[in-house]
Amino acid sequence: MTASCIDGNGLEKTGFSYTLSLISGKYKMSILYCLMEFEVVRFNEMKRYLRTISFKTLSTALKELESDGLVIRKEYPQIPPKVEYRLSERGQSLIPILDALCTWGEEHRI
Protein backbone atom coordinates (compact mmCIF):
# COMPACT_ATOMS: atom_id res chain seq x y z
CA MET A 1 0.00 0.00 0.00
CA THR A 2 1.32 3.45 -0.87
CA ALA A 3 1.38 6.43 1.42
CA SER A 4 -1.50 8.87 1.25
CA CYS A 5 -0.85 12.06 -0.70
CA ILE A 6 -3.70 13.89 1.05
CA ASP A 7 -2.40 16.36 3.56
CA GLY A 8 -3.85 19.28 5.47
CA ASN A 9 -4.58 21.12 2.21
CA GLY A 10 -7.21 18.59 1.13
CA LEU A 11 -7.61 16.39 -1.91
CA GLU A 12 -7.73 19.20 -4.49
CA LYS A 13 -4.05 20.07 -3.89
CA THR A 14 -2.75 16.51 -4.43
CA GLY A 15 -0.98 14.85 -7.30
CA PHE A 16 -3.98 12.53 -7.56
CA SER A 17 -6.29 15.45 -8.18
CA TYR A 18 -3.90 16.98 -10.71
CA THR A 19 -3.64 13.70 -12.63
CA LEU A 20 -7.42 13.36 -12.70
CA SER A 21 -7.74 16.92 -14.01
CA LEU A 22 -5.63 15.93 -17.03
CA ILE A 23 -7.34 12.64 -17.87
CA SER A 24 -10.90 13.23 -16.68
CA GLY A 25 -13.72 13.21 -19.15
CA LYS A 26 -15.56 10.46 -20.91
CA TYR A 27 -13.01 9.89 -23.70
CA LYS A 28 -9.59 11.22 -22.72
CA MET A 29 -8.33 7.96 -21.25
CA SER A 30 -9.69 6.07 -24.27
CA ILE A 31 -7.85 8.45 -26.60
CA LEU A 32 -4.63 8.00 -24.63
CA TYR A 33 -5.07 4.23 -24.65
CA CYS A 34 -5.68 4.25 -28.40
CA LEU A 35 -2.50 6.26 -28.96
CA MET A 36 -0.63 3.90 -26.66
CA GLU A 37 -1.78 0.90 -28.72
CA PHE A 38 -1.41 2.33 -32.23
CA GLU A 39 1.32 4.97 -31.61
CA VAL A 40 0.41 7.35 -34.48
CA VAL A 41 -3.26 7.83 -35.34
CA ARG A 42 -5.03 10.12 -37.77
CA PHE A 43 -8.19 11.96 -36.67
CA ASN A 44 -10.66 9.83 -38.68
CA GLU A 45 -8.96 6.62 -37.56
CA MET A 46 -9.37 7.72 -33.96
CA LYS A 47 -13.05 8.42 -34.61
CA ARG A 48 -13.48 4.89 -35.99
CA TYR A 49 -11.67 3.31 -33.03
CA LEU A 50 -13.77 5.18 -30.46
CA ARG A 51 -17.04 4.76 -32.41
CA THR A 52 -19.48 6.60 -30.12
CA ILE A 53 -17.55 9.88 -29.84
CA SER A 54 -18.75 12.85 -31.89
CA PHE A 55 -16.33 14.76 -34.14
CA LYS A 56 -16.68 17.86 -31.95
CA THR A 57 -16.02 15.98 -28.71
CA LEU A 58 -13.01 14.21 -30.21
CA SER A 59 -11.61 17.49 -31.50
CA THR A 60 -12.10 19.19 -28.12
CA ALA A 61 -10.55 16.31 -26.16
CA LEU A 62 -7.53 16.15 -28.48
CA LYS A 63 -7.00 19.93 -28.19
CA GLU A 64 -7.12 19.67 -24.38
CA LEU A 65 -4.71 16.73 -24.32
CA GLU A 66 -2.38 18.65 -26.63
CA SER A 67 -2.65 21.77 -24.46
CA ASP A 68 -1.80 19.67 -21.37
CA GLY A 69 1.29 18.31 -23.12
CA LEU A 70 0.10 14.69 -23.30
CA VAL A 71 -0.46 14.50 -27.08
CA ILE A 72 1.51 15.84 -30.03
CA ARG A 73 -0.39 16.97 -33.12
CA LYS A 74 1.43 16.99 -36.45
CA GLU A 75 -0.19 18.64 -39.44
CA TYR A 76 1.09 18.00 -42.94
CA PRO A 77 0.76 20.82 -45.52
CA GLN A 78 -1.18 18.99 -48.19
CA ILE A 79 -4.66 18.79 -49.66
CA PRO A 80 -6.67 17.18 -48.24
CA PRO A 81 -5.16 18.05 -44.86
CA LYS A 82 -3.43 15.23 -43.02
CA VAL A 83 -3.18 15.43 -39.23
CA GLU A 84 -1.61 12.79 -37.00
CA TYR A 85 -1.61 12.44 -33.24
CA ARG A 86 0.81 10.61 -30.97
CA LEU A 87 1.69 10.54 -27.30
CA SER A 88 4.27 13.04 -26.14
CA GLU A 89 7.01 11.93 -23.78
CA ARG A 90 4.83 13.20 -20.95
CA GLY A 91 1.87 11.23 -22.32
CA GLN A 92 4.02 8.11 -22.63
CA SER A 93 4.77 8.36 -18.93
CA LEU A 94 1.09 7.47 -18.37
CA ILE A 95 1.47 4.10 -20.13
CA PRO A 96 2.19 2.13 -16.92
CA ILE A 97 -0.96 3.60 -15.37
CA LEU A 98 -3.08 2.74 -18.42
CA ASP A 99 -1.60 -0.76 -18.52
CA ALA A 100 -2.39 -1.23 -14.83
CA LEU A 101 -6.00 -0.14 -15.41
CA CYS A 102 -6.29 -2.59 -18.30
CA THR A 103 -4.83 -5.44 -16.22
CA TRP A 104 -7.11 -4.66 -13.28
CA GLY A 105 -10.15 -4.60 -15.55
CA GLU A 106 -9.25 -7.96 -17.13
CA GLU A 107 -8.72 -9.55 -13.71
CA HIS A 108 -11.88 -8.15 -12.10
CA ARG A 109 -14.35 -8.17 -14.97
CA ILE A 110 -17.72 -9.52 -13.86
N, CA, C and O atoms as CSV, one atom per row, in Angstrom:
chain,resi,resn,atom,element,x,y,z
A,1,MET,N,N,0.849,-1.186,0.000
A,1,MET,CA,C,0.000,0.000,0.000
A,1,MET,C,C,0.887,1.240,0.000
A,1,MET,O,O,1.881,1.296,0.723
A,2,THR,N,N,0.530,2.223,-0.804
A,2,THR,CA,C,1.322,3.445,-0.872
A,2,THR,C,C,0.854,4.443,0.182
A,2,THR,O,O,-0.251,4.345,0.715
A,3,ALA,N,N,1.712,5.385,0.457
A,3,ALA,CA,C,1.376,6.431,1.423
A,3,ALA,C,C,0.329,7.370,0.826
A,3,ALA,O,O,0.269,7.569,-0.387
A,4,SER,N,N,-0.479,7.933,1.692
A,4,SER,CA,C,-1.505,8.871,1.251
A,4,SER,C,C,-0.864,10.174,0.815
A,4,SER,O,O,0.085,10.644,1.442
A,5,CYS,N,N,-1.379,10.762,-0.263
A,5,CYS,CA,C,-0.847,12.060,-0.697
A,5,CYS,C,C,-1.770,13.193,-0.245
A,5,CYS,O,O,-1.544,14.353,-0.589
A,6,ILE,N,N,-2.804,12.860,0.521
A,6,ILE,CA,C,-3.703,13.888,1.049
A,6,ILE,C,C,-3.081,14.438,2.325
A,6,ILE,O,O,-2.751,13.694,3.248
A,7,ASP,N,N,-2.932,15.731,2.354
A,7,ASP,CA,C,-2.401,16.357,3.563
A,7,ASP,C,C,-3.406,17.385,4.077
A,7,ASP,O,O,-4.583,17.334,3.722
A,8,GLY,N,N,-2.963,18.286,4.882
A,8,GLY,CA,C,-3.851,19.281,5.465
A,8,GLY,C,C,-4.518,20.202,4.453
A,8,GLY,O,O,-5.498,20.869,4.786
A,9,ASN,N,N,-4.014,20.255,3.235
A,9,ASN,CA,C,-4.578,21.123,2.211
A,9,ASN,C,C,-5.795,20.515,1.525
A,9,ASN,O,O,-6.496,21.211,0.792
A,10,GLY,N,N,-6.058,19.235,1.748
A,10,GLY,CA,C,-7.212,18.595,1.134
A,10,GLY,C,C,-6.856,17.914,-0.174
A,10,GLY,O,O,-5.742,18.045,-0.680
A,11,LEU,N,N,-7.814,17.189,-0.708
A,11,LEU,CA,C,-7.614,16.388,-1.909
A,11,LEU,C,C,-7.300,17.221,-3.144
A,11,LEU,O,O,-6.521,16.787,-3.992
A,12,GLU,N,N,-7.892,18.409,-3.263
A,12,GLU,CA,C,-7.728,19.203,-4.492
A,12,GLU,C,C,-6.301,19.683,-4.724
A,12,GLU,O,O,-5.987,20.114,-5.833
A,13,LYS,N,N,-5.443,19.626,-3.744
A,13,LYS,CA,C,-4.049,20.071,-3.886
A,13,LYS,C,C,-3.088,18.898,-4.095
A,13,LYS,O,O,-1.874,19.094,-4.051
A,14,THR,N,N,-3.596,17.696,-4.319
A,14,THR,CA,C,-2.754,16.513,-4.425
A,14,THR,C,C,-2.371,16.188,-5.866
A,14,THR,O,O,-2.976,16.680,-6.818
A,15,GLY,N,N,-1.363,15.357,-5.994
A,15,GLY,CA,C,-0.981,14.847,-7.301
A,15,GLY,C,C,-2.095,14.029,-7.925
A,15,GLY,O,O,-2.276,14.041,-9.142
A,16,PHE,N,N,-2.842,13.318,-7.089
A,16,PHE,CA,C,-3.983,12.527,-7.565
A,16,PHE,C,C,-5.001,13.426,-8.255
A,16,PHE,O,O,-5.472,13.120,-9.351
A,17,SER,N,N,-5.327,14.510,-7.620
A,17,SER,CA,C,-6.294,15.449,-8.176
A,17,SER,C,C,-5.774,16.073,-9.469
A,17,SER,O,O,-6.530,16.247,-10.425
A,18,TYR,N,N,-4.495,16.405,-9.498
A,18,TYR,CA,C,-3.904,16.982,-10.710
A,18,TYR,C,C,-3.973,15.987,-11.869
A,18,TYR,O,O,-4.357,16.342,-12.983
A,19,THR,N,N,-3.595,14.736,-11.591
A,19,THR,CA,C,-3.640,13.705,-12.627
A,19,THR,C,C,-5.052,13.542,-13.161
A,19,THR,O,O,-5.250,13.471,-14.374
A,20,LEU,N,N,-6.031,13.483,-12.277
A,20,LEU,CA,C,-7.423,13.361,-12.705
A,20,LEU,C,C,-7.856,14.552,-13.549
A,20,LEU,O,O,-8.635,14.394,-14.489
A,21,SER,N,N,-7.360,15.737,-13.224
A,21,SER,CA,C,-7.740,16.921,-14.013
A,21,SER,C,C,-7.255,16.810,-15.456
A,21,SER,O,O,-7.870,17.374,-16.361
A,22,LEU,N,N,-6.166,16.093,-15.674
A,22,LEU,CA,C,-5.629,15.932,-17.029
A,22,LEU,C,C,-6.347,14.848,-17.827
A,22,LEU,O,O,-6.496,14.966,-19.043
A,23,ILE,N,N,-6.790,13.794,-17.147
A,23,ILE,CA,C,-7.343,12.640,-17.866
A,23,ILE,C,C,-8.833,12.455,-17.645
A,23,ILE,O,O,-9.412,11.479,-18.121
A,24,SER,N,N,-9.462,13.376,-16.929
A,24,SER,CA,C,-10.898,13.229,-16.677
A,24,SER,C,C,-11.689,13.545,-17.934
A,24,SER,O,O,-11.207,14.230,-18.836
A,25,GLY,N,N,-12.869,13.052,-17.974
A,25,GLY,CA,C,-13.723,13.209,-19.147
A,25,GLY,C,C,-14.035,11.835,-19.687
A,25,GLY,O,O,-13.326,10.868,-19.405
A,26,LYS,N,N,-15.073,11.752,-20.445
A,26,LYS,CA,C,-15.557,10.459,-20.910
A,26,LYS,C,C,-14.575,9.764,-21.851
A,26,LYS,O,O,-14.508,8.535,-21.856
A,27,TYR,N,N,-13.811,10.515,-22.650
A,27,TYR,CA,C,-13.013,9.893,-23.702
A,27,TYR,C,C,-11.502,10.079,-23.598
A,27,TYR,O,O,-10.766,9.427,-24.339
A,28,LYS,N,N,-11.022,10.923,-22.727
A,28,LYS,CA,C,-9.589,11.219,-22.716
A,28,LYS,C,C,-8.736,9.976,-22.471
A,28,LYS,O,O,-7.737,9.767,-23.159
A,29,MET,N,N,-9.114,9.163,-21.510
A,29,MET,CA,C,-8.327,7.960,-21.250
A,29,MET,C,C,-8.416,6.992,-22.419
A,29,MET,O,O,-7.445,6.296,-22.711
A,30,SER,N,N,-9.549,6.933,-23.090
A,30,SER,CA,C,-9.692,6.073,-24.266
A,30,SER,C,C,-8.805,6.564,-25.404
A,30,SER,O,O,-8.200,5.761,-26.114
A,31,ILE,N,N,-8.725,7.870,-25.578
A,31,ILE,CA,C,-7.851,8.451,-26.602
A,31,ILE,C,C,-6.401,8.115,-26.285
A,31,ILE,O,O,-5.657,7.682,-27.165
A,32,LEU,N,N,-5.997,8.314,-25.036
A,32,LEU,CA,C,-4.630,8.004,-24.633
A,32,LEU,C,C,-4.320,6.526,-24.834
A,32,LEU,O,O,-3.237,6.172,-25.300
A,33,TYR,N,N,-5.269,5.665,-24.483
A,33,TYR,CA,C,-5.071,4.230,-24.650
A,33,TYR,C,C,-4.935,3.872,-26.127
A,33,TYR,O,O,-4.094,3.053,-26.497
A,34,CYS,N,N,-5.746,4.474,-26.951
A,34,CYS,CA,C,-5.685,4.245,-28.396
A,34,CYS,C,C,-4.317,4.658,-28.941
A,34,CYS,O,O,-3.727,3.932,-29.741
A,35,LEU,N,N,-3.818,5.800,-28.520
A,35,LEU,CA,C,-2.500,6.260,-28.961
A,35,LEU,C,C,-1.391,5.371,-28.413
A,35,LEU,O,O,-0.362,5.180,-29.061
A,36,MET,N,N,-1.603,4.833,-27.228
A,36,MET,CA,C,-0.633,3.902,-26.661
A,36,MET,C,C,-0.564,2.633,-27.511
A,36,MET,O,O,0.522,2.115,-27.770
A,37,GLU,N,N,-1.712,2.138,-27.939
A,37,GLU,CA,C,-1.779,0.901,-28.719
A,37,GLU,C,C,-1.284,1.074,-30.150
A,37,GLU,O,O,-0.547,0.228,-30.657
A,38,PHE,N,N,-1.682,2.160,-30.805
A,38,PHE,CA,C,-1.410,2.328,-32.232
A,38,PHE,C,C,-0.302,3.335,-32.550
A,38,PHE,O,O,0.081,3.487,-33.710
A,39,GLU,N,N,0.207,4.013,-31.542
A,39,GLU,CA,C,1.320,4.974,-31.613
A,39,GLU,C,C,0.999,6.245,-32.389
A,39,GLU,O,O,0.983,7.323,-31.795
A,40,VAL,N,N,0.745,6.163,-33.679
A,40,VAL,CA,C,0.406,7.347,-34.477
A,40,VAL,C,C,-0.957,7.094,-35.108
A,40,VAL,O,O,-1.163,6.090,-35.790
A,41,VAL,N,N,-1.891,8.027,-34.868
A,41,VAL,CA,C,-3.261,7.833,-35.338
A,41,VAL,C,C,-3.768,9.119,-35.975
A,41,VAL,O,O,-3.585,10.209,-35.433
A,42,ARG,N,N,-4.401,8.981,-37.118
A,42,ARG,CA,C,-5.034,10.122,-37.769
A,42,ARG,C,C,-6.414,10.349,-37.146
A,42,ARG,O,O,-6.989,9.448,-36.536
A,43,PHE,N,N,-6.930,11.559,-37.310
A,43,PHE,CA,C,-8.188,11.956,-36.674
A,43,PHE,C,C,-9.335,10.985,-37.007
A,43,PHE,O,O,-10.014,10.499,-36.102
A,44,ASN,N,N,-9.550,10.706,-38.289
A,44,ASN,CA,C,-10.665,9.834,-38.678
A,44,ASN,C,C,-10.474,8.399,-38.204
A,44,ASN,O,O,-11.451,7.710,-37.909
A,45,GLU,N,N,-9.227,7.944,-38.128
A,45,GLU,CA,C,-8.964,6.617,-37.562
A,45,GLU,C,C,-9.386,6.579,-36.099
A,45,GLU,O,O,-10.022,5.628,-35.644
A,46,MET,N,N,-9.021,7.628,-35.377
A,46,MET,CA,C,-9.374,7.720,-33.958
A,46,MET,C,C,-10.890,7.683,-33.794
A,46,MET,O,O,-11.410,7.010,-32.904
A,47,LYS,N,N,-11.584,8.400,-34.647
A,47,LYS,CA,C,-13.054,8.420,-34.605
A,47,LYS,C,C,-13.598,7.006,-34.811
A,47,LYS,O,O,-14.527,6.595,-34.116
A,48,ARG,N,N,-13.034,6.268,-35.748
A,48,ARG,CA,C,-13.484,4.887,-35.988
A,48,ARG,C,C,-13.190,3.982,-34.802
A,48,ARG,O,O,-14.017,3.142,-34.448
A,49,TYR,N,N,-12.024,4.139,-34.184
A,49,TYR,CA,C,-11.670,3.310,-33.034
A,49,TYR,C,C,-12.607,3.555,-31.853
A,49,TYR,O,O,-12.997,2.618,-31.156
A,50,LEU,N,N,-12.965,4.818,-31.636
A,50,LEU,CA,C,-13.769,5.182,-30.465
A,50,LEU,C,C,-15.275,5.096,-30.713
A,50,LEU,O,O,-16.063,5.129,-29.768
A,51,ARG,N,N,-15.666,4.989,-31.949
A,51,ARG,CA,C,-17.037,4.763,-32.412
A,51,ARG,C,C,-18.081,5.758,-31.908
A,51,ARG,O,O,-18.654,6.487,-32.717
A,52,THR,N,N,-18.346,5.814,-30.618
A,52,THR,CA,C,-19.482,6.600,-30.118
A,52,THR,C,C,-19.166,8.081,-29.912
A,52,THR,O,O,-20.071,8.859,-29.607
A,53,ILE,N,N,-17.932,8.482,-30.068
A,53,ILE,CA,C,-17.554,9.876,-29.838
A,53,ILE,C,C,-17.947,10.733,-31.053
A,53,ILE,O,O,-17.815,10.299,-32.198
A,54,SER,N,N,-18.426,11.940,-30.787
A,54,SER,CA,C,-18.753,12.855,-31.893
A,54,SER,C,C,-17.469,13.528,-32.376
A,54,SER,O,O,-16.471,13.563,-31.656
A,55,PHE,N,N,-17.500,14.060,-33.593
A,55,PHE,CA,C,-16.333,14.757,-34.135
A,55,PHE,C,C,-15.956,15.943,-33.259
A,55,PHE,O,O,-14.773,16.180,-33.015
A,56,LYS,N,N,-16.938,16.683,-32.788
A,56,LYS,CA,C,-16.681,17.864,-31.945
A,56,LYS,C,C,-16.034,17.470,-30.626
A,56,LYS,O,O,-15.069,18.099,-30.193
A,57,THR,N,N,-16.563,16.428,-29.983
A,57,THR,CA,C,-16.016,15.980,-28.705
A,57,THR,C,C,-14.592,15.464,-28.880
A,57,THR,O,O,-13.720,15.749,-28.058
A,58,LEU,N,N,-14.355,14.707,-29.947
A,58,LEU,CA,C,-13.010,14.209,-30.207
A,58,LEU,C,C,-12.050,15.367,-30.433
A,58,LEU,O,O,-10.950,15.375,-29.881
A,59,SER,N,N,-12.450,16.334,-31.229
A,59,SER,CA,C,-11.613,17.495,-31.500
A,59,SER,C,C,-11.291,18.256,-30.213
A,59,SER,O,O,-10.144,18.640,-29.985
A,60,THR,N,N,-12.292,18.468,-29.386
A,60,THR,CA,C,-12.099,19.188,-28.123
A,60,THR,C,C,-11.160,18.425,-27.195
A,60,THR,O,O,-10.241,19.009,-26.620
A,61,ALA,N,N,-11.388,17.126,-27.050
A,61,ALA,CA,C,-10.551,16.314,-26.159
A,61,ALA,C,C,-9.099,16.294,-26.647
A,61,ALA,O,O,-8.179,16.408,-25.837
A,62,LEU,N,N,-8.884,16.153,-27.946
A,62,LEU,CA,C,-7.526,16.153,-28.482
A,62,LEU,C,C,-6.840,17.502,-28.262
A,62,LEU,O,O,-5.652,17.547,-27.945
A,63,LYS,N,N,-7.573,18.593,-28.427
A,63,LYS,CA,C,-7.001,19.926,-28.186
A,63,LYS,C,C,-6.602,20.080,-26.721
A,63,LYS,O,O,-5.549,20.642,-26.419
A,64,GLU,N,N,-7.444,19.580,-25.806
A,64,GLU,CA,C,-7.125,19.672,-24.381
A,64,GLU,C,C,-5.913,18.813,-24.037
A,64,GLU,O,O,-5.040,19.246,-23.285
A,65,LEU,N,N,-5.853,17.603,-24.579
A,65,LEU,CA,C,-4.709,16.729,-24.323
A,65,LEU,C,C,-3.427,17.326,-24.895
A,65,LEU,O,O,-2.358,17.195,-24.300
A,66,GLU,N,N,-3.535,17.976,-26.041
A,66,GLU,CA,C,-2.376,18.648,-26.627
A,66,GLU,C,C,-1.954,19.841,-25.762
A,66,GLU,O,O,-0.766,20.044,-25.512
A,67,SER,N,N,-2.923,20.613,-25.315
A,67,SER,CA,C,-2.652,21.766,-24.460
A,67,SER,C,C,-1.988,21.350,-23.143
A,67,SER,O,O,-1.150,22.074,-22.608
A,68,ASP,N,N,-2.368,20.184,-22.632
A,68,ASP,CA,C,-1.799,19.666,-21.375
A,68,ASP,C,C,-0.460,18.964,-21.590
A,68,ASP,O,O,0.157,18.495,-20.633
A,69,GLY,N,N,-0.012,18.890,-22.840
A,69,GLY,CA,C,1.289,18.312,-23.122
A,69,GLY,C,C,1.321,16.795,-23.150
A,69,GLY,O,O,2.394,16.200,-23.051
A,70,LEU,N,N,0.160,16.155,-23.284
A,70,LEU,CA,C,0.103,14.695,-23.305
A,70,LEU,C,C,0.099,14.123,-24.719
A,70,LEU,O,O,0.475,12.971,-24.933
A,71,VAL,N,N,-0.330,14.940,-25.685
A,71,VAL,CA,C,-0.460,14.498,-27.076
A,71,VAL,C,C,0.244,15.505,-27.979
A,71,VAL,O,O,0.211,16.711,-27.735
A,72,ILE,N,N,0.878,14.987,-29.025
A,72,ILE,CA,C,1.506,15.839,-30.031
A,72,ILE,C,C,0.690,15.737,-31.315
A,72,ILE,O,O,0.365,14.646,-31.781
A,73,ARG,N,N,0.373,16.888,-31.865
A,73,ARG,CA,C,-0.390,16.967,-33.115
A,73,ARG,C,C,0.569,17.395,-34.213
A,73,ARG,O,O,1.281,18.389,-34.075
A,74,LYS,N,N,0.583,16.633,-35.311
A,74,LYS,CA,C,1.426,16.990,-36.449
A,74,LYS,C,C,0.548,17.141,-37.672
A,74,LYS,O,O,-0.165,16.221,-38.073
A,75,GLU,N,N,0.619,18.334,-38.257
A,75,GLU,CA,C,-0.187,18.644,-39.442
A,75,GLU,C,C,0.736,18.699,-40.653
A,75,GLU,O,O,1.783,19.345,-40.628
A,76,TYR,N,N,0.328,18.012,-41.704
A,76,TYR,CA,C,1.090,18.001,-42.944
A,76,TYR,C,C,0.462,18.987,-43.930
A,76,TYR,O,O,-0.757,19.000,-44.099
A,77,PRO,N,N,1.288,19.816,-44.584
A,77,PRO,CA,C,0.758,20.818,-45.518
A,77,PRO,C,C,0.422,20.180,-46.871
A,77,PRO,O,O,1.221,20.218,-47.806
A,78,GLN,N,N,-0.738,19.614,-46.950
A,78,GLN,CA,C,-1.184,18.991,-48.193
A,78,GLN,C,C,-2.695,19.101,-48.291
A,78,GLN,O,O,-3.367,19.471,-47.329
A,79,ILE,N,N,-3.214,18.777,-49.453
A,79,ILE,CA,C,-4.658,18.788,-49.658
A,79,ILE,C,C,-5.054,17.402,-50.125
A,79,ILE,O,O,-4.496,16.917,-51.109
A,80,PRO,N,N,-5.994,16.743,-49.462
A,80,PRO,CA,C,-6.672,17.177,-48.242
A,80,PRO,C,C,-5.713,17.176,-47.052
A,80,PRO,O,O,-4.695,16.483,-47.068
A,81,PRO,N,N,-6.043,17.956,-46.021
A,81,PRO,CA,C,-5.160,18.054,-44.864
A,81,PRO,C,C,-4.963,16.684,-44.199
A,81,PRO,O,O,-5.886,15.874,-44.113
A,82,LYS,N,N,-3.755,16.461,-43.741
A,82,LYS,CA,C,-3.427,15.227,-43.020
A,82,LYS,C,C,-2.913,15.633,-41.647
A,82,LYS,O,O,-1.948,16.389,-41.531
A,83,VAL,N,N,-3.572,15.121,-40.600
A,83,VAL,CA,C,-3.177,15.426,-39.228
A,83,VAL,C,C,-3.009,14.115,-38.485
A,83,VAL,O,O,-3.877,13.244,-38.533
A,84,GLU,N,N,-1.881,13.982,-37.795
A,84,GLU,CA,C,-1.611,12.785,-37.004
A,84,GLU,C,C,-1.411,13.168,-35.541
A,84,GLU,O,O,-0.952,14.264,-35.220
A,85,TYR,N,N,-1.763,12.244,-34.680
A,85,TYR,CA,C,-1.610,12.435,-33.242
A,85,TYR,C,C,-0.778,11.290,-32.679
A,85,TYR,O,O,-0.870,10.148,-33.130
A,86,ARG,N,N,0.038,11.626,-31.680
A,86,ARG,CA,C,0.806,10.607,-30.970
A,86,ARG,C,C,1.023,11.087,-29.544
A,86,ARG,O,O,0.849,12.267,-29.241
A,87,LEU,N,N,1.402,10.166,-28.679
A,87,LEU,CA,C,1.686,10.540,-27.301
A,87,LEU,C,C,2.998,11.307,-27.232
A,87,LEU,O,O,3.968,10.959,-27.905
A,88,SER,N,N,3.018,12.333,-26.427
A,88,SER,CA,C,4.267,13.036,-26.142
A,88,SER,C,C,5.046,12.193,-25.129
A,88,SER,O,O,4.553,11.173,-24.647
A,89,GLU,N,N,6.246,12.624,-24.819
A,89,GLU,CA,C,7.012,11.929,-23.782
A,89,GLU,C,C,6.243,11.952,-22.458
A,89,GLU,O,O,6.217,10.968,-21.720
A,90,ARG,N,N,5.633,13.076,-22.182
A,90,ARG,CA,C,4.829,13.198,-20.953
A,90,ARG,C,C,3.640,12.242,-21.001
A,90,ARG,O,O,3.325,11.593,-20.004
A,91,GLY,N,N,2.981,12.151,-22.155
A,91,GLY,CA,C,1.866,11.225,-22.317
A,91,GLY,C,C,2.310,9.779,-22.196
A,91,GLY,O,O,1.593,8.956,-21.627
A,92,GLN,N,N,3.492,9.459,-22.729
A,92,GLN,CA,C,4.020,8.106,-22.629
A,92,GLN,C,C,4.286,7.700,-21.187
A,92,GLN,O,O,4.259,6.515,-20.853
A,93,SER,N,N,4.543,8.681,-20.338
A,93,SER,CA,C,4.774,8.362,-18.925
A,93,SER,C,C,3.504,7.845,-18.245
A,93,SER,O,O,3.570,7.302,-17.142
A,94,LEU,N,N,2.345,8.013,-18.901
A,94,LEU,CA,C,1.088,7.474,-18.370
A,94,LEU,C,C,0.858,6.013,-18.759
A,94,LEU,O,O,-0.065,5.382,-18.243
A,95,ILE,N,N,1.675,5.465,-19.656
A,95,ILE,CA,C,1.473,4.096,-20.128
A,95,ILE,C,C,1.410,3.078,-18.990
A,95,ILE,O,O,0.518,2.230,-19.005
A,96,PRO,N,N,2.308,3.117,-18.006
A,96,PRO,CA,C,2.191,2.131,-16.921
A,96,PRO,C,C,0.856,2.222,-16.171
A,96,PRO,O,O,0.323,1.207,-15.722
A,97,ILE,N,N,0.328,3.423,-16.041
A,97,ILE,CA,C,-0.959,3.604,-15.368
A,97,ILE,C,C,-2.082,3.016,-16.222
A,97,ILE,O,O,-2.957,2.324,-15.702
A,98,LEU,N,N,-2.063,3.285,-17.520
A,98,LEU,CA,C,-3.083,2.744,-18.421
A,98,LEU,C,C,-2.999,1.226,-18.485
A,98,LEU,O,O,-4.025,0.546,-18.494
A,99,ASP,N,N,-1.774,0.688,-18.529
A,99,ASP,CA,C,-1.598,-0.764,-18.519
A,99,ASP,C,C,-2.159,-1.375,-17.241
A,99,ASP,O,O,-2.815,-2.416,-17.277
A,100,ALA,N,N,-1.895,-0.721,-16.113
A,100,ALA,CA,C,-2.393,-1.234,-14.833
A,100,ALA,C,C,-3.920,-1.225,-14.802
A,100,ALA,O,O,-4.532,-2.161,-14.287
A,101,LEU,N,N,-4.536,-0.186,-15.343
A,101,LEU,CA,C,-6.002,-0.142,-15.409
A,101,LEU,C,C,-6.544,-1.267,-16.283
A,101,LEU,O,O,-7.549,-1.892,-15.947
A,102,CYS,N,N,-5.876,-1.521,-17.402
A,102,CYS,CA,C,-6.292,-2.594,-18.298
A,102,CYS,C,C,-6.177,-3.948,-17.599
A,102,CYS,O,O,-7.097,-4.763,-17.659
A,103,THR,N,N,-5.053,-4.179,-16.941
A,103,THR,CA,C,-4.834,-5.440,-16.225
A,103,THR,C,C,-5.876,-5.626,-15.124
A,103,THR,O,O,-6.448,-6.707,-14.979
A,104,TRP,N,N,-6.118,-4.575,-14.357
A,104,TRP,CA,C,-7.106,-4.661,-13.279
A,104,TRP,C,C,-8.476,-5.010,-13.853
A,104,TRP,O,O,-9.178,-5.865,-13.313
A,105,GLY,N,N,-8.853,-4.350,-14.945
A,105,GLY,CA,C,-10.150,-4.604,-15.553
A,105,GLY,C,C,-10.279,-6.037,-16.064
A,105,GLY,O,O,-11.338,-6.648,-15.926
A,106,GLU,N,N,-9.210,-6.577,-16.652
A,106,GLU,CA,C,-9.253,-7.960,-17.132
A,106,GLU,C,C,-9.377,-8.938,-15.967
A,106,GLU,O,O,-10.080,-9.943,-16.069
A,107,GLU,N,N,-8.699,-8.645,-14.866
A,107,GLU,CA,C,-8.716,-9.549,-13.711
A,107,GLU,C,C,-9.999,-9.472,-12.901
A,107,GLU,O,O,-10.361,-10.439,-12.231
A,108,HIS,N,N,-10.690,-8.347,-12.950
A,108,HIS,CA,C,-11.879,-8.148,-12.102
A,108,HIS,C,C,-13.166,-7.987,-12.875
A,108,HIS,O,O,-14.184,-7.602,-12.301
A,109,ARG,N,N,-13.145,-8.269,-14.146
A,109,ARG,CA,C,-14.350,-8.169,-14.971
A,109,ARG,C,C,-15.397,-9.154,-14.467
A,109,ARG,O,O,-15.101,-10.320,-14.206
A,110,ILE,N,N,-16.617,-8.665,-14.337
A,110,ILE,CA,C,-17.719,-9.522,-13.865
A,110,ILE,C,C,-18.538,-9.985,-15.041
A,110,ILE,O,O,-19.513,-10.716,-14.865
